């Protein structure tokens, strides 16, 4: 304070940090304001979508949404206290648009037009595919039937077993989505001009006749799948009749504490194989080793790629 009783300006060393803080929080306020406006717009859009739900769930959903809307209104009123006049005017411009979107409900759709699969929990796959994701299970199945064409109905029944008609329709929609994703990622191939038919690799597809036809399935659309024509490599007598994952588990369990490479596991289950047979079974064994490790059936050796033990 000077001799005339007036406050002196603080030194620049104090003013500069305060100005930086002001700029920082002003930027935060603008950003959160933008996010608030965007989130509110999206919420109103979701409310409009939910309004098309069946009346059976309408009252319960409405009460929940009203409670959420009331809480949001309180938060909105509180946030307006911290916004500048320019900011509140911007929100005033947005609100009429939101009101218009609320007043114009989306066209009503029949219940059949909704994805019924969203209303059902995930259906477990058969024990043979336990621990796999749906994409992994489909790839495993198509690899088991390499050289043949598999129809989506056959794929669904192979992964999930027999289902009632309604549940089959739900699961089929999910499998179709996974098949489409896998085709787009080049994990497998769709058969040209044959809707719902897939194979792991078009280049090794086995013709169904002797004239060298590329696909060999024309005129057979009504059949869910073609019988596999690739030779199945048999396991040793001790593991006959077992799923591959069970055979691997049994082999490692019979040799506790011993570390095996993938090649040694293949040899222990199948015996001596030629190069063609090794190519046919190696991917299957690798998939089952990965699944068994994830589900805790046996262990992967730390810091050593491709080695397992019980």
C-alpha positions as protocol buffer text, in pm:
chain_id: "A"
residue {
  index: 1
  type: UNK
  ca { x: 0 y: 0 z: 0 }
}
residue {
  index: 2
  type: UNK
  ca { x: 142 y: 340 z: -98 }
}
residue {
  index: 3
  type: UNK
  ca { x: 132 y: 666 z: 97 }
}
residue {
  index: 4
  type: UNK
  ca { x: -209 y: 762 z: -52 }
}
residue {
  index: 5
  type: UNK
  ca { x: -375 y: 439 z: 70 }
}
residue {
  index: 6
  type: UNK
  ca { x: -404 y: 277 z: -273 }
}
residue {
  index: 7
  type: UNK
  ca { x: -312 y: -85 z: -341 }
}
residue {
  index: 8
  type: UNK
  ca { x: -12 y: -137 z: -558 }
}
residue {
  index: 9
  type: UNK
  ca { x: -27 y: -375 z: -856 }
}
residue {
  index: 10
  type: UNK
  ca { x: 124 y: -714 z: -777 }
}
residue {
  index: 11
  type: UNK
  ca { x: 458 y: -796 z: -936 }
}
residue {
  index: 12
  type: UNK
  ca { x: 457 y: -954 z: -1281 }
}
residue {
  index: 13
  type: UNK
  ca { x: 595 y: -1271 z: -1127 }
}
residue {
  index: 14
  type: UNK
  ca { x: 254 y: -1325 z: -963 }
}
residue {
  index: 15
  type: UNK
  ca { x: 35 y: -1194 z: -1246 }
}
residue {
  index: 16
  type: UNK
  ca { x: 173 y: -1414 z: -1525 }
}
residue {
  index: 17
  type: UNK
  ca { x: 90 y: -1748 z: -1358 }
}
residue {
  index: 18
  type: UNK
  ca { x: -260 y: -1623 z: -1278 }
}
residue {
  index: 19
  type: UNK
  ca { x: -318 y: -1524 z: -1639 }
}
residue {
  index: 20
  type: UNK
  ca { x: -199 y: -1865 z: -1752 }
}
residue {
  index: 21
  type: UNK
  ca { x: -436 y: -2032 z: -1507 }
}
residue {
  index: 22
  type: UNK
  ca { x: -723 y: -1819 z: -1632 }
}
residue {
  index: 23
  type: UNK
  ca { x: -652 y: -1917 z: -1993 }
}
residue {
  index: 24
  type: UNK
  ca { x: -622 y: -2281 z: -1893 }
}
residue {
  index: 25
  type: UNK
  ca { x: -954 y: -2295 z: -1709 }
}
residue {
  index: 26
  type: UNK
  ca { x: -1126 y: -2088 z: -1978 }
}
residue {
  index: 27
  type: UNK
  ca { x: -1019 y: -2350 z: -2232 }
}
residue {
  index: 28
  type: UNK
  ca { x: -1146 y: -2629 z: -2005 }
}
residue {
  index: 29
  type: UNK
  ca { x: -1479 y: -2453 z: -1960 }
}
residue {
  index: 30
  type: UNK
  ca { x: -1523 y: -2417 z: -2335 }
}
residue {
  index: 31
  type: UNK
  ca { x: -1433 y: -2781 z: -2396 }
}
residue {
  index: 32
  type: UNK
  ca { x: -1667 y: -2916 z: -2127 }
}
residue {
  index: 33
  type: UNK
  ca { x: -1940 y: -2686 z: -2251 }
}
residue {
  index: 34
  type: UNK
  ca { x: -1902 y: -2834 z: -2600 }
}
residue {
  index: 35
  type: UNK
  ca { x: -1907 y: -3187 z: -2463 }
}
residue {
  index: 36
  type: UNK
  ca { x: -2213 y: -3108 z: -2253 }
}
residue {
  index: 37
  type: UNK
  ca { x: -2405 y: -2980 z: -2553 }
}
residue {
  index: 38
  type: UNK
  ca { x: -2300 y: -3280 z: -2762 }
}
residue {
  index: 39
  type: UNK
  ca { x: -2389 y: -3532 z: -2490 }
}
residue {
  index: 40
  type: UNK
  ca { x: -2729 y: -3372 z: -2435 }
}
residue {
  index: 41
  type: UNK
  ca { x: -2803 y: -3389 z: -2807 }
}
residue {
  index: 42
  type: UNK
  ca { x: -2706 y: -3757 z: -2817 }
}
residue {
  index: 43
  type: UNK
  ca { x: -2917 y: -3829 z: -2509 }
}
residue {
  index: 44
  type: UNK
  ca { x: -3224 y: -3678 z: -2672 }
}
residue {
  index: 45
  type: UNK
  ca { x: -3160 y: -3887 z: -2982 }
}
residue {
  index: 46
  type: UNK
  ca { x: -3135 y: -4205 z: -2773 }
}
residue {
  index: 47
  type: UNK
  ca { x: -3456 y: -4111 z: -2591 }
}
residue {
  index: 48
  type: UNK
  ca { x: -3629 y: -4091 z: -2927 }
}
residue {
  index: 49
  type: UNK
  ca { x: -3500 y: -4436 z: -3021 }
}
residue {
  index: 50
  type: UNK
  ca { x: -3609 y: -4584 z: -2689 }
}
residue {
  index: 51
  type: UNK
  ca { x: -3956 y: -4443 z: -2738 }
}
residue {
  index: 52
  type: UNK
  ca { x: -4013 y: -4704 z: -3013 }
}
residue {
  index: 53
  type: UNK
  ca { x: -3972 y: -4993 z: -2769 }
}
residue {
  index: 54
  type: UNK
  ca { x: -4268 y: -5212 z: -2689 }
}
residue {
  index: 55
  type: UNK
  ca { x: -4516 y: -5094 z: -2427 }
}
residue {
  index: 56
  type: UNK
  ca { x: -4428 y: -5393 z: -2209 }
}
residue {
  index: 57
  type: UNK
  ca { x: -4109 y: -5225 z: -2103 }
}
residue {
  index: 58
  type: UNK
  ca { x: -4231 y: -4872 z: -2154 }
}
residue {
  index: 59
  type: UNK
  ca { x: -4333 y: -4778 z: -1801 }
}
residue {
  index: 60
  type: UNK
  ca { x: -4018 y: -4912 z: -1639 }
}
residue {
  index: 61
  type: UNK
  ca { x: -3789 y: -4744 z: -1891 }
}
residue {
  index: 62
  type: UNK
  ca { x: -3984 y: -4418 z: -1875 }
}
residue {
  index: 63
  type: UNK
  ca { x: -3947 y: -4389 z: -1499 }
}
residue {
  index: 64
  type: UNK
  ca { x: -3575 y: -4457 z: -1523 }
}
residue {
  index: 65
  type: UNK
  ca { x: -3527 y: -4204 z: -1802 }
}
residue {
  index: 66
  type: UNK
  ca { x: -3732 y: -3943 z: -1620 }
}
residue {
  index: 67
  type: UNK
  ca { x: -3511 y: -3982 z: -1314 }
}
residue {
  index: 68
  type: UNK
  ca { x: -3200 y: -3953 z: -1528 }
}
residue {
  index: 69
  type: UNK
  ca { x: -3342 y: -3651 z: -1710 }
}
residue {
  index: 70
  type: UNK
  ca { x: -3425 y: -3483 z: -1381 }
}
residue {
  index: 71
  type: UNK
  ca { x: -3071 y: -3538 z: -1255 }
}
residue {
  index: 72
  type: UNK
  ca { x: -2933 y: -3405 z: -1582 }
}
residue {
  index: 73
  type: UNK
  ca { x: -3151 y: -3096 z: -1558 }
}
residue {
  index: 74
  type: UNK
  ca { x: -3015 y: -3021 z: -1211 }
}
residue {
  index: 75
  type: UNK
  ca { x: -2660 y: -3067 z: -1339 }
}
residue {
  index: 76
  type: UNK
  ca { x: -2736 y: -2844 z: -1636 }
}
residue {
  index: 77
  type: UNK
  ca { x: -2870 y: -2565 z: -1419 }
}
residue {
  index: 78
  type: UNK
  ca { x: -2566 y: -2590 z: -1194 }
}
residue {
  index: 79
  type: UNK
  ca { x: -2326 y: -2583 z: -1489 }
}
residue {
  index: 80
  type: UNK
  ca { x: -2489 y: -2271 z: -1631 }
}
residue {
  index: 81
  type: UNK
  ca { x: -2377 y: -2081 z: -1324 }
}
residue {
  index: 82
  type: UNK
  ca { x: -2017 y: -2120 z: -1439 }
}
residue {
  index: 83
  type: UNK
  ca { x: -2069 y: -2029 z: -1806 }
}
residue {
  index: 84
  type: UNK
  ca { x: -2014 y: -1685 z: -1950 }
}
residue {
  index: 85
  type: UNK
  ca { x: -2305 y: -1487 z: -2106 }
}
residue {
  index: 86
  type: UNK
  ca { x: -2172 y: -1578 z: -2452 }
}
residue {
  index: 87
  type: UNK
  ca { x: -2177 y: -1945 z: -2358 }
}
residue {
  index: 88
  type: UNK
  ca { x: -2533 y: -1938 z: -2228 }
}
residue {
  index: 89
  type: UNK
  ca { x: -2649 y: -1767 z: -2545 }
}
residue {
  index: 90
  type: UNK
  ca { x: -2491 y: -2049 z: -2745 }
}
residue {
  index: 91
  type: UNK
  ca { x: -2684 y: -2306 z: -2543 }
}
residue {
  index: 92
  type: UNK
  ca { x: -3004 y: -2105 z: -2598 }
}
residue {
  index: 93
  type: UNK
  ca { x: -2948 y: -2145 z: -2973 }
}
residue {
  index: 94
  type: UNK
  ca { x: -2904 y: -2520 z: -2937 }
}
residue {
  index: 95
  type: UNK
  ca { x: -3205 y: -2585 z: -2714 }
}
residue {
  index: 96
  type: UNK
  ca { x: -3471 y: -2505 z: -2983 }
}
residue {
  index: 97
  type: UNK
  ca { x: -3306 y: -2763 z: -3210 }
}
residue {
  index: 98
  type: UNK
  ca { x: -3321 y: -3022 z: -2933 }
}
residue {
  index: 99
  type: UNK
  ca { x: -3686 y: -2938 z: -2867 }
}
residue {
  index: 100
  type: UNK
  ca { x: -3761 y: -2985 z: -3237 }
}
residue {
  index: 101
  type: UNK
  ca { x: -3595 y: -3327 z: -3236 }
}
residue {
  index: 102
  type: UNK
  ca { x: -3802 y: -3427 z: -2933 }
}
residue {
  index: 103
  type: UNK
  ca { x: -4124 y: -3308 z: -3100 }
}
residue {
  index: 104
  type: UNK
  ca { x: -4051 y: -3514 z: -3414 }
}
residue {
  index: 105
  type: UNK
  ca { x: -4045 y: -3879 z: -3307 }
}
residue {
  index: 106
  type: UNK
  ca { x: -3883 y: -4136 z: -3529 }
}
residue {
  index: 107
  type: UNK
  ca { x: -4111 y: -4349 z: -3748 }
}
residue {
  index: 108
  type: UNK
  ca { x: -4257 y: -4642 z: -3560 }
}
residue {
  index: 109
  type: UNK
  ca { x: -4106 y: -4978 z: -3649 }
}
residue {
  index: 110
  type: UNK
  ca { x: -4257 y: -5318 z: -3601 }
}
residue {
  index: 111
  type: UNK
  ca { x: -4098 y: -5535 z: -3332 }
}
residue {
  index: 112
  type: UNK
  ca { x: -3975 y: -5767 z: -3606 }
}
residue {
  index: 113
  type: UNK
  ca { x: -3754 y: -5491 z: -3745 }
}
residue {
  index: 114
  type: UNK
  ca { x: -3545 y: -5476 z: -3428 }
}
residue {
  index: 115
  type: UNK
  ca { x: -3246 y: -5701 z: -3377 }
}
residue {
  index: 116
  type: UNK
  ca { x: -3396 y: -5963 z: -3149 }
}
residue {
  index: 117
  type: UNK
  ca { x: -3052 y: -6105 z: -3079 }
}
residue {
  index: 118
  type: UNK
  ca { x: -2979 y: -5805 z: -2857 }
}
residue {
  index: 119
  type: UNK
  ca { x: -3251 y: -5918 z: -2615 }
}
residue {
  index: 120
  type: UNK
  ca { x: -3099 y: -6263 z: -2557 }
}
residue {
  index: 121
  type: UNK
  ca { x: -2793 y: -6350 z: -2349 }
}
residue {
  index: 122
  type: UNK
  ca { x: -2492 y: -6513 z: -2511 }
}
residue {
  index: 123
  type: UNK
  ca { x: -2561 y: -6881 z: -2584 }
}
residue {
  index: 124
  type: UNK
  ca { x: -2274 y: -7110 z: -2478 }
}
residue {
  index: 125
  type: UNK
  ca { x: -2100 y: -7312 z: -2746 }
}
residue {
  index: 126
  type: UNK
  ca { x: -2041 y: -7687 z: -2727 }
}
residue {
  index: 127
  type: UNK
  ca { x: -1763 y: -7809 z: -2493 }
}
residue {
  index: 128
  type: UNK
  ca { x: -1533 y: -7870 z: -2790 }
}
residue {
  index: 129
  type: UNK
  ca { x: -1524 y: -7492 z: -2849 }
}
residue {
  index: 130
  type: UNK
  ca { x: -1523 y: -7384 z: -2484 }
}
residue {
  index: 131
  type: UNK
  ca { x: -1288 y: -7092 z: -2428 }
}
residue {
  index: 132
  type: UNK
  ca { x: -1298 y: -6979 z: -2792 }
}
residue {
  index: 133
  type: UNK
  ca { x: -1447 y: -6657 z: -2914 }
}
residue {
  index: 134
  type: UNK
  ca { x: -1709 y: -6700 z: -3185 }
}
residue {
  index: 135
  type: UNK
  ca { x: -1461 y: -6589 z: -3453 }
}
residue {
  index: 136
  type: UNK
  ca { x: -1199 y: -6837 z: -3328 }
}
residue {
  index: 137
  type: UNK
  ca { x: -1452 y: -7120 z: -3312 }
}
residue {
  index: 138
  type: UNK
  ca { x: -1570 y: -7057 z: -3668 }
}
residue {
  index: 139
  type: UNK
  ca { x: -1213 y: -7056 z: -3795 }
}
residue {
  index: 140
  type: UNK
  ca { x: -1139 y: -7377 z: -3606 }
}
residue {
  index: 141
  type: UNK
  ca { x: -1445 y: -7544 z: -3758 }
}
residue {
  index: 142
  type: UNK
  ca { x: -1366 y: -7431 z: -4113 }
}
residue {
  index: 143
  type: UNK
  ca { x: -1007 y: -7553 z: -4072 }
}
residue {
  index: 144
  type: UNK
  ca { x: -1138 y: -7892 z: -3962 }
}
residue {
  index: 145
  type: UNK
  ca { x: -1339 y: -7904 z: -4287 }
}
residue {
  index: 146
  type: UNK
  ca { x: -1067 y: -7762 z: -4510 }
}
residue {
  index: 147
  type: UNK
  ca { x: -1133 y: -7831 z: -4877 }
}
residue {
  index: 148
  type: UNK
  ca { x: -1512 y: -7839 z: -4832 }
}
residue {
  index: 149
  type: UNK
  ca { x: -1800 y: -7593 z: -4828 }
}
residue {
  index: 150
  type: UNK
  ca { x: -1984 y: -7528 z: -4502 }
}
residue {
  index: 151
  type: UNK
  ca { x: -2330 y: -7372 z: -4496 }
}
residue {
  index: 152
  type: UNK
  ca { x: -2417 y: -7131 z: -4215 }
}
residue {
  index: 153
  type: UNK
  ca { x: -2683 y: -7369 z: -4078 }
}
residue {
  index: 154
  type: UNK
  ca { x: -2423 y: -7642 z: -4047 }
}
residue {
  index: 155
  type: UNK
  ca { x: -2182 y: -7399 z: -3879 }
}
residue {
  index: 156
  type: UNK
  ca { x: -2446 y: -7296 z: -3623 }
}
residue {
  index: 157
  type: UNK
  ca { x: -2533 y: -7655 z: -3535 }
}
residue {
  index: 158
  type: UNK
  ca { x: -2168 y: -7758 z: -3518 }
}
residue {
  index: 159
  type: UNK
  ca { x: -2086 y: -7479 z: -3272 }
}
residue {
  index: 160
  type: UNK
  ca { x: -2404 y: -7474 z: -3061 }
}
residue {
  index: 161
  type: UNK
  ca { x: -2573 y: -7810 z: -3112 }
}
residue {
  index: 162
  type: UNK
  ca { x: -2948 y: -7844 z: -3165 }
}
residue {
  index: 163
  type: UNK
  ca { x: -3146 y: -7532 z: -3071 }
}
residue {
  index: 164
  type: UNK
  ca { x: -3516 y: -7455 z: -3070 }
}
residue {
  index: 165
  type: UNK
  ca { x: -3629 y: -7267 z: -3384 }
}
residue {
  index: 166
  type: UNK
  ca { x: -3646 y: -6923 z: -3223 }
}
residue {
  index: 167
  type: UNK
  ca { x: -3308 y: -6953 z: -3049 }
}
residue {
  index: 168
  type: UNK
  ca { x: -3158 y: -7093 z: -3369 }
}
residue {
  index: 169
  type: UNK
  ca { x: -3270 y: -6779 z: -3552 }
}
residue {
  index: 170
  type: UNK
  ca { x: -3113 y: -6556 z: -3285 }
}
residue {
  index: 171
  type: UNK
  ca { x: -2781 y: -6744 z: -3285 }
}
residue {
  index: 172
  type: UNK
  ca { x: -2775 y: -6762 z: -3665 }
}
residue {
  index: 173
  type: UNK
  ca { x: -2790 y: -6383 z: -3683 }
}
residue {
  index: 174
  type: UNK
  ca { x: -2488 y: -6356 z: -3454 }
}
residue {
  index: 175
  type: UNK
  ca { x: -2295 y: -6619 z: -3647 }
}
residue {
  index: 176
  type: UNK
  ca { x: -2378 y: -6443 z: -3974 }
}
residue {
  index: 177
  type: UNK
  ca { x: -2231 y: -6122 z: -3833 }
}
residue {
  index: 178
  type: UNK
  ca { x: -1911 y: -6304 z: -3734 }
}
residue {
  index: 179
  type: UNK
  ca { x: -1889 y: -6477 z: -4073 }
}
residue {
  index: 180
  type: UNK
  ca { x: -1916 y: -6142 z: -4248 }
}
residue {
  index: 181
  type: UNK
  ca { x: -1645 y: -5991 z: -4027 }
}
residue {
  index: 182
  type: UNK
  ca { x: -1416 y: -6287 z: -4090 }
}
residue {
  index: 183
  type: UNK
  ca { x: -1471 y: -6265 z: -4466 }
}
residue {
  index: 184
  type: UNK
  ca { x: -1390 y: -5893 z: -4463 }
}
residue {
  index: 185
  type: UNK
  ca { x: -1071 y: -5966 z: -4266 }
}
residue {
  index: 186
  type: UNK
  ca { x: -976 y: -6246 z: -4508 }
}
residue {
  index: 187
  type: UNK
  ca { x: -987 y: -6505 z: -4228 }
}
residue {
  index: 188
  type: UNK
  ca { x: -1199 y: -6727 z: -4458 }
}
residue {
  index: 189
  type: UNK
  ca { x: -1386 y: -6696 z: -4788 }
}
residue {
  index: 190
  type: UNK
  ca { x: -1746 y: -6685 z: -4900 }
}
residue {
  index: 191
  type: UNK
  ca { x: -1843 y: -6904 z: -5194 }
}
residue {
  index: 192
  type: UNK
  ca { x: -1929 y: -6688 z: -5498 }
}
residue {
  index: 193
  type: UNK
  ca { x: -2297 y: -6707 z: -5601 }
}
residue {
  index: 194
  type: UNK
  ca { x: -2372 y: -6939 z: -5308 }
}
residue {
  index: 195
  type: UNK
  ca { x: -2533 y: -6737 z: -5025 }
}
residue {
  index: 196
  type: UNK
  ca { x: -2453 y: -6861 z: -4676 }
}
residue {
  index: 197
  type: UNK
  ca { x: -2168 y: -7087 z: -4788 }
}
residue {
  index: 198
  type: UNK
  ca { x: -1811 y: -7049 z: -4661 }
}
residue {
  index: 199
  type: UNK
  ca { x: -1475 y: -7225 z: -4672 }
}
residue {
  index: 200
  type: UNK
  ca { x: -1141 y: -7161 z: -4509 }
}
residue {
  index: 201
  type: UNK
  ca { x: -954 y: -7132 z: -4841 }
}
residue {
  index: 202
  type: UNK
  ca { x: -1100 y: -7120 z: -5192 }
}
residue {
  index: 203
  type: UNK
  ca { x: -771 y: -7234 z: -5346 }
}
residue {
  index: 204
  type: UNK
  ca { x: -790 y: -7577 z: -5182 }
}
residue {
  index: 205
  type: UNK
  ca { x: -1163 y: -7632 z: -5227 }
}
residue {
  index: 206
  type: UNK
  ca { x: -1231 y: -7992 z: -5328 }
}
residue {
  index: 207
  type: UNK
  ca { x: -1448 y: -8026 z: -5643 }
}
residue {
  index: 208
  type: UNK
  ca { x: -1758 y: -8241 z: -5603 }
}
residue {
  index: 209
  type: UNK
  ca { x: -1716 y: -8399 z: -5946 }
}
residue {
  index: 210
  type: UNK
  ca { x: -1430 y: -8525 z: -6156 }
}
residue {
  index: 211
  type: UNK
  ca { x: -1435 y: -8263 z: -6431 }
}
residue {
  index: 212
  type: UNK
  ca { x: -1227 y: -8008 z: -6240 }
}
residue {
  index: 213
  type: UNK
  ca { x: -1511 y: -7771 z: -6155 }
}
residue {
  index: 214
  type: UNK
  ca { x: -1390 y: -7491 z: -5933 }
}
residue {
  index: 215
  type: UNK
  ca { x: -1662 y: -7511 z: -5669 }
}
residue {
  index: 216
  type: UNK
  ca { x: -1866 y: -7819 z: -5746 }
}
residue {
  index: 217
  type: UNK
  ca { x: -2170 y: -7709 z: -5550 }
}
residue {
  index: 218
  type: UNK
  ca { x: -2396 y: -7558 z: -5816 }
}
residue {
  index: 219
  type: UNK
  ca { x: -2735 y: -7722 z: -5807 }
}
residue {
  index: 220
  type: UNK
  ca { x: -2682 y: -7827 z: -5444 }
}
residue {
  index: 221
  type: UNK
  ca { x: -2799 y: -7512 z: -5267 }
}
residue {
  index: 222
  type: UNK
  ca { x: -3053 y: -7701 z: -5060 }
}
residue {
  index: 223
  type: UNK
  ca { x: -2786 y: -7910 z: -4893 }
}
residue {
  index: 224
  type: UNK
  ca { x: -2657 y: -7747 z: -4572 }
}
residue {
  index: 225
  type: UNK
  ca { x: -2299 y: -7856 z: -4637 }
}
residue {
  index: 226
  type: UNK
  ca { x: -2080 y: -8094 z: -4832 }
}
residue {
  index: 227
  type: UNK
  ca { x: -1927 y: -8393 z: -4662 }
}
residue {
  index: 228
  type: UNK
  ca { x: -1556 y: -8347 z: -4594 }
}
residue {
  index: 229
  type: UNK
  ca { x: -1332 y: -8511 z: -4850 }
}
residue {
  index: 230
  type: UNK
  ca { x: -998 y: -8431 z: -4691 }
}
residue {
  index: 231
  type: UNK
  ca { x: -829 y: -8720 z: -4515 }
}
residue {
  index: 232
  type: UNK
  ca { x: -848 y: -8705 z: -4136 }
}
residue {
  index: 233
  type: UNK
  ca { x: -515 y: -8772 z: -3967 }
}
residue {
  index: 234
  type: UNK
  ca { x: -580 y: -9031 z: -3694 }
}
residue {
  index: 235
  type: UNK
  ca { x: -442 y: -8995 z: -3343 }
}
residue {
  index: 236
  type: UNK
  ca { x: -257 y: -9273 z: -3163 }
}
residue {
  index: 237
  type: UNK
  ca { x: -467 y: -9554 z: -3017 }
}
residue {
  index: 238
  type: UNK
  ca { x: -434 y: -9413 z: -2664 }
}
residue {
  index: 239
  type: UNK
  ca { x: -617 y: -9098 z: -2773 }
}
residue {
  index: 240
  type: UNK
  ca { x: -871 y: -9243 z: -3017 }
}
residue {
  index: 241
  type: UNK
  ca { x: -1222 y: -9104 z: -2977 }
}
residue {
  index: 242
  type: UNK
  ca { x: -1108 y: -8797 z: -2782 }
}
residue {
  index: 243
  type: UNK
  ca { x: -1141 y: -8435 z: -2879 }
}
residue {
  index: 244
  type: UNK
  ca { x: -805 y: -8286 z: -2965 }
}
residue {
  index: 245
  type: UNK
  ca { x: -805 y: -8057 z: -2660 }
}
residue {
  index: 246
  type: UNK
  ca { x: -871 y: -8359 z: -2435 }
}
residue {
  index: 247
  type: UNK
  ca { x: -597 y: -8558 z: -2604 }
}
residue {
  index: 248
  type: UNK
  ca { x: -344 y: -8278 z: -2553 }
}
residue {
  index: 249
  type: UNK
  ca { x: -447 y: -8244 z: -2189 }
}
residue {
  index: 250
  type: UNK
  ca { x: -414 y: -8620 z: -2132 }
}
residue {
  index: 251
  type: UNK
  ca { x: -72 y: -8630 z: -2297 }
}
residue {
  index: 252
  type: UNK
  ca { x: 63 y: -8345 z: -2082 }
}
residue {
  index: 253
  type: UNK
  ca { x: -105 y: -8482 z: -1770 }
}
residue {
  index: 254
  type: UNK
  ca { x: 71 y: -8814 z: -1822 }
}
residue {
  index: 255
  type: UNK
  ca { x: 404 y: -8629 z: -1823 }
}
residue {
  index: 256
  type: UNK
  ca { x: 375 y: -8376 z: -1537 }
}
residue {
  index: 257
  type: UNK
  ca { x: 655 y: -8121 z: -1507 }
}
residue {
  index: 258
  type: UNK
  ca { x: 805 y: -8206 z: -1846 }
}
residue {
  index: 259
  type: UNK
  ca { x: 831 y: -7923 z: -2099 }
}
residue {
  index: 260
  type: UNK
  ca { x: 719 y: -8007 z: -2455 }
}
residue {
  index: 261
  type: UNK
  ca { x: 749 y: -7815 z: -2779 }
}
residue {
  index: 262
  type: UNK
  ca { x: 461 y: -7804 z: -3026 }
}
residue {
  index: 263
  type: UNK
  ca { x: 637 y: -8056 z: -3251 }
}
residue {
  index: 264
  type: UNK
  ca { x: 684 y: -8295 z: -2957 }
}
residue {
  index: 265
  type: UNK
  ca { x: 317 y: -8266 z: -2864 }
}
residue {
  index: 266
  type: UNK
  ca { x: 213 y: -8339 z: -3223 }
}
residue {
  index: 267
  type: UNK
  ca { x: 443 y: -8642 z: -3227 }
}
residue {
  index: 268
  type: UNK
  ca { x: 315 y: -8759 z: -2887 }
}
residue {
  index: 269
  type: UNK
  ca { x: -48 y: -8752 z: -3000 }
}
residue {
  index: 270
  type: UNK
  ca { x: -25 y: -8852 z: -3367 }
}
residue {
  index: 271
  type: UNK
  ca { x: 303 y: -9041 z: -3385 }
}
residue {
  index: 272
  type: UNK
  ca { x: 529 y: -9011 z: -3688 }
}
residue {
  index: 273
  type: UNK
  ca { x: 373 y: -8799 z: -3965 }
}
residue {
  index: 274
  type: UNK
  ca { x: 484 y: -8693 z: -4310 }
}
residue {
  index: 275
  type: UNK
  ca { x: 515 y: -8327 z: -4404 }
}
residue {
  index: 276
  type: UNK
  ca { x: 163 y: -8310 z: -4554 }
}
residue {
  index: 277
  type: UNK
  ca { x: 3 y: -8459 z: -4243 }
}
residue {
  index: 278
  type: UNK
  ca { x: 198 y: -8222 z: -4019 }
}
residue {
  index: 279
  type: UNK
  ca { x: 63 y: -7926 z: -4215 }
}
residue {
  index: 280
  type: UNK
  ca { x: -290 y: -8058 z: -4173 }
}
residue {
  index: 281
  type: UNK
  ca { x: -276 y: -8099 z: -3795 }
}
residue {
  index: 282
  type: UNK
  ca { x: -33 y: -7828 z: -3682 }
}
residue {
  index: 283
  type: UNK
  ca { x: -280 y: -7536 z: -3691 }
}
residue {
  index: 284
  type: UNK
  ca { x: -541 y: -7742 z: -3508 }
}
residue {
  index: 285
  type: UNK
  ca { x: -291 y: -7831 z: -3236 }
}
residue {
  index: 286
  type: UNK
  ca { x: -179 y: -7469 z: -3204 }
}
residue {
  index: 287
  type: UNK
  ca { x: -539 y: -7353 z: -3164 }
}
residue {
  index: 288
  type: UNK
  ca { x: -610 y: -7613 z: -2897 }
}
residue {
  index: 289
  type: UNK
  ca { x: -286 y: -7532 z: -2713 }
}
residue {
  index: 290
  type: UNK
  ca { x: -386 y: -7167 z: -2704 }
}
residue {
  index: 291
  type: UNK
  ca { x: -734 y: -7253 z: -2579 }
}
residue {
  index: 292
  type: UNK
  ca { x: -607 y: -7496 z: -2316 }
}
residue {
  index: 293
  type: UNK
  ca { x: -362 y: -7239 z: -2185 }
}
residue {
  index: 294
  type: UNK
  ca { x: -634 y: -6972 z: -2162 }
}
residue {
  index: 295
  type: UNK
  ca { x: -877 y: -7202 z: -1982 }
}
residue {
  index: 296
  type: UNK
  ca { x: -616 y: -7329 z: -1736 }
}
residue {
  index: 297
  type: UNK
  ca { x: -597 y: -7690 z: -1851 }
}
residue {
  index: 298
  type: UNK
  ca { x: -220 y: -7666 z: -1874 }
}
residue {
  index: 299
  type: UNK
  ca { x: 49 y: -7398 z: -1869 }
}
residue {
  index: 300
  type: UNK
  ca { x: 262 y: -7217 z: -2121 }
}
residue {
  index: 301
  type: UNK
  ca { x: 628 y: -7198 z: -2023 }
}
residue {
  index: 302
  type: UNK
  ca { x: 712 y: -6835 z: -1936 }
}
residue {
  index: 303
  type: UNK
  ca { x: 955 y: -6656 z: -2169 }
}
residue {
  index: 304
  type: UNK
  ca { x: 965 y: -6956 z: -2404 }
}
residue {
  index: 305
  type: UNK
  ca { x: 745 y: -6936 z: -2711 }
}
residue {
  index: 306
  type: UNK
  ca { x: 579 y: -7261 z: -2817 }
}
residue {
  index: 307
  type: UNK
  ca { x: 653 y: -7467 z: -2505 }
}
residue {
  index: 308
  type: UNK
  ca { x: 392 y: -7614 z: -2270 }
}
residue {
  index: 309
  type: UNK
  ca { x: 370 y: -7828 z: -1958 }
}
residue {
  index: 310
  type: UNK
  ca { x: 112 y: -7971 z: -1721 }
}
